[in-house]
Amino acid sequence: MTFSWKRINAIFQKDFKDFSRNLAVSIIIFLPLFMAAIYGRMGLDTIQAHFLSINMTFAMVGTYVQCCLIAEEKEKNTLRGLMLSPASTLEILGGKSLLSFVLTIVIIFFSAFLSEYNPTNITLVALAIIISAVFYIAVGTLLGLIAKSVMESSVLVLPVIGIFSLGSFVTVWAEKYPILKLAEYMPSVQLIELATLVEEGAKFSDVLSNLGIISVWAVLFIVLTVIVYRKRMVD
């Protein structure tokens, strides 16, 4: 079976129509923009402030929107039809993730613009953002496959929004509670650390470990998603 961009494009267009009709989901994408605009007008110019809205975009758009789209497909039994179609696992999961990926990158771009964030090395930061987007979308896909309905998916995704959007603040208490040092390895924290190093003049070799940790998270959840997806195919 050959890889087909036409199948991916067809899935993308269907998702876009479903997304535009569901106001409860589509309105979510404006929340990070609203927060970024407030920070920009308040003159908050720290890496933590900039990436609070960016990490929220990952959780609210990359994970929440993706989770709801997958759960809606399951609830309507249209995902089953895709599974039984000639489309491969890569085509289906890739097509189902494309809209969330595009939305995530677009919202992050405008969030950075509104908060007036201009990274010193935009290439390194952009690479880290792309890898992070893949991770969050993989998490959203996994939760969507696990959820039995759109309502349940909305509940499942709440811990992700809390942990990965606000989890960076947990590291403040790491010295008092050593177990919280594990939070330093979260993708959101690694992204902030990478952005901080970039502002200090770091090069690719200096942030390789940060990119590596984020990539490991992304690969781990991609593998878990594929396993759960293939299990759903034979349920």
C-alpha positions, 0 to 999 in steps of 0.5 A: 500500500502506497502513502497517499497525500490525497487521503491525508488531505481528505481527512484534513478537510473533513476535520476542518469542517467538523472543527469549524462547526463545533463552537465549543471546541473552536473557541478554545483557540482564542484563549492563549491569544487573549492571554498573550495580548494581556501580557504584551500590554502589561509589558511582561517580558520574561521567558516564563511569561512568554511561554505561559501562553505558548505552553497553554497553546500546546495544551489547549490547542494541540492536546484538547482540540485533538482529543475532542476531534478523535473522541467525536470521530469515535462517538459518531463511529466514523473512526471505525470507517477510517480504520476499515478504509484502505488508508494506512495507520500513518495516513489516518493518524497523520491526517487526523493530527494535521489540523491540530498541528497547523492550528497550534503553530499558527496560534503560537506564532500570533501569541508570540507576536502579541506578547512581543516575544522575539527569540535570539535564535528563532531556528532553535526555538522553532525546532523545539516548538515543532517537536513539542507540538508533536508530543502534545498532539500525540497525547491528545490523540491517545486520550481521544482514543481512550475516551468514550465520548467528547464529554469524557475527553474534555475531562481526561484532558484537564490534568494535561492542561494543568500539569503542562501549562502550569507545571513549570511553577512546580520547580520553584519548590524542588529544593524543598521537595526533592521529588518535584525535581522530576518535573524538570524533565517535563517537555514544558519545563525543558522548552522554557529552559531551552528558550532561556539558554538561547537568550543567553547565546546558546548554540545547538550543541548547548540545547541538544539535551533539552531537544533530546528529552522533548523528543523522547517524550514525543516518540514515547507517546507516538508509540503508545498512540499507535499501540492503542490505535491498532488495539482499537482496530481489532476490538 
